[in-house]
């Protein structure tokens, strides 16, 4: 039986990781504040986030506009 991981507060800075294409293989629930900053990670096209049920006002994901376009709704 698979254990469900619940992540509390998270601050993640991803910068100049040109070959990074994944952070984690499954969507993780974020019940508390989540801050993710992504810069110069061109291969990262999917984030392992499940923000359903989370207080959307406490979550922040930042990156350049072209990076957001390539995500194209790939956040669960």
N, C-alpha and C positions, 0 to 999 in steps of 0.2 A: 504494500500500500504506500502510495506516495505522500510525503509530508508536505503540507502547504506552508510556505514561508510568508510571513507577514513582516514587511519592512516598516519601521517607524520613520523617524526623520532621516532624510538623506540629502547630502550635498555632494554632488559629483561634478568634477571638472575634467573634461576630456579635451586635450589640446595637442595638436600636431601628432596625432596617431594615425598616420596615413594608411596603414594596413588594417586598422580596427574595423571589423564588419559586424560585430555582435558584442553585447555586454553580457547577456544571459539568454539562454535558449527559450525560456518561458516567461509569460507575463507575471509580474510581481505586484501584489496589492500594496498600495501606499495610503494607509489611513491617516497619516500625519503629513507634515510639510515635506515637500519634495522640491529640490532645486537642482536642475541639471543644466550645465553650460557646455556647449559643444562648439569647438572652433578647429578648423582645418583637419577634419576627420572625414574625408570624402567618401570612404567606403562604408561608413556607418549609415545604414539606410533603414534601420528598425530599432526601436527602443522597447525594452521589455517591461512596459508599464501597463497596469490595469488601474486606471484612475476612476473607474465606475464606483460610485458611492463615496468617493473622497470629496472633501471640501475643496472645490476647484479654486477658490480664492487663495488657498495656501500653497498651491503648486505653481512652479515656474520652470519653464524650459526655454533656454535661449540659444540661438544659433543664427548664423547668417541666413538671409532670405533664400538663397539658392539651395542651402542644405534643407530648409523646411520644405521647399518644393519637391525635392527628391524623396522625402519621407512619404508624401502623398497619401496621408491617412493611414500610415502603418503603425500608429499607436492604437492599441486595442481600446 
